[in-house]
Amino acid sequence: MSRWFTSSRIPHTLMGSAYKARVNNQLNNFIHGPFFLLMLPRLSSIARHIRPFSTTKMSSQTPNILLLTTGTPNGQKVSITLEELGLPYETKSISLQKNEQKEDWFLKVCPNGRIPALVDRTAGEGKELNFMESGAIMQYLTATYDKDYKISYPYGTPEYWETQQWMFWMNAGLGPMQGQANHFYRYAPEKIEYGINRYINETKRLYSVLEDRLAKNPSGWLVGDRMTIADIACFSWVNWAFWAGVDSTEFKKLTEWEKRINEREAVKRGLDVPEPFTMKAKMQSKEEADKYAEESRKWIMQGNDKEKNGGTIADQTSNTSEVDAKSN
Ligand SMILES: N[C@@H](CCC(=O)N[C@@H](CS)C(=O)NCC(=O)O)C(=O)O
């Protein structure tokens, strides 16, 4: 044990040096003794389940949450998380077709002009927290409301950091890459083979990283022994592989994992927010898929034009009472 550890235990100002030396000696013997060493694994396992005070923020009030969303991978990540946590929440459906996500009232909650966004008014007294970014919202929800660690791990444990790692990997890699595969494969006004291949291949490479990870973890989940927000985040995109032109069935473990997640009741409910998720079944028909892509292409191009002209600049600090007006 380091000198720092033993000598810093007892502050100099509190006792005479002879007594201090004796107490420090006893502490030292204890720390190096067999009892303490035998207890170490047990103590570290207890420590893993103690949540630091700073993250114990569960309010005693009933959650008052509004989710602004659409039935897309990023939106479904958050609705599945809310359902898995069993939290009460209201939903406001955002029409991407009408580019509602670029309207001023929405930009006050989410300056990025993309769904999902979330407003938490649980604290009451007019206080509210506005969130954008699906990954950050999932982290906020688990840190605040997952007191039984149903889909997360206590702050600071190795599993907590592993979950963070997969969340970052998903939000910086899988989501953006598969999103670009969607764009080039389905929406781009001209077919650019290079772009299509580049993003489909990169999505497949990322799926193989998931496959490898799932094969190595005996629990069949990405982290530890349970489904976490990292699984939910990745699943929400893998579940849309068909739309990006990716055949996920070549990844055996991934397909089993996807099926297992799809069978969970909370996941089924989350997928049906804000309206029943019928798209996957409908898109089996090429005609339906082309029709949907054609409609989407229109709003995407209109949205691009609006953003080119500075359409997503808003003051997030302003009051979001307009959200209420729009929710009604
Ligand atoms: N990094 C953001 C991405 C959000 C995002 O791109 N959302 C899409 C739907 S999945 C969207 O709102 N698209 C509308 C648009 O591009 O204007 C997140 O994870 O929340």
PDBQT file of the ligand as one rigid body, heavy atoms in Angstrom, charges set to zero:
ROOT
HETATM    1  N1  LIG A 401     -27.638  12.722 -33.295  1.00  0.00    +0.000 N 
HETATM    2  C1  LIG A 401     -29.055  12.917 -33.268  1.00  0.00    +0.000 C 
HETATM    3  C2  LIG A 401     -29.613  12.592 -34.644  1.00  0.00    +0.000 C 
HETATM    4  C3  LIG A 401     -31.084  12.867 -34.732  1.00  0.00    +0.000 C 
HETATM    5  C4  LIG A 401     -31.606  12.638 -36.131  1.00  0.00    +0.000 C 
HETATM    6  O1  LIG A 401     -30.876  12.686 -37.135  1.00  0.00    +0.000 OA
HETATM    7  N2  LIG A 401     -32.925  12.433 -36.233  1.00  0.00    +0.000 N 
HETATM    8  C5  LIG A 401     -33.551  12.247 -37.516  1.00  0.00    +0.000 C 
HETATM    9  C6  LIG A 401     -34.586  11.128 -37.442  1.00  0.00    +0.000 C 
HETATM   10  S1  LIG A 401     -33.826   9.573 -37.043  1.00  0.00    +0.000 SA
HETATM   11  C7  LIG A 401     -34.279  13.522 -37.910  1.00  0.00    +0.000 C 
HETATM   12  O2  LIG A 401     -34.807  14.224 -37.083  1.00  0.00    +0.000 OA
HETATM   13  N3  LIG A 401     -34.310  13.838 -39.195  1.00  0.00    +0.000 N 
HETATM   14  C8  LIG A 401     -34.970  14.999 -39.662  1.00  0.00    +0.000 C 
HETATM   15  C9  LIG A 401     -34.099  15.913 -40.456  1.00  0.00    +0.000 C 
HETATM   16  O3  LIG A 401     -33.030  15.472 -40.918  1.00  0.00    +0.000 OA
HETATM   17  O4  LIG A 401     -34.480  17.057 -40.641  1.00  0.00    +0.000 OA
HETATM   18  C10 LIG A 401     -29.674  12.022 -32.182  1.00  0.00    +0.000 C 
HETATM   19  O5  LIG A 401     -29.106  10.961 -31.919  1.00  0.00    +0.000 OA
HETATM   20  O6  LIG A 401     -30.699  12.398 -31.597  1.00  0.00    +0.000 OA
ENDROOT
TORSDOF 0
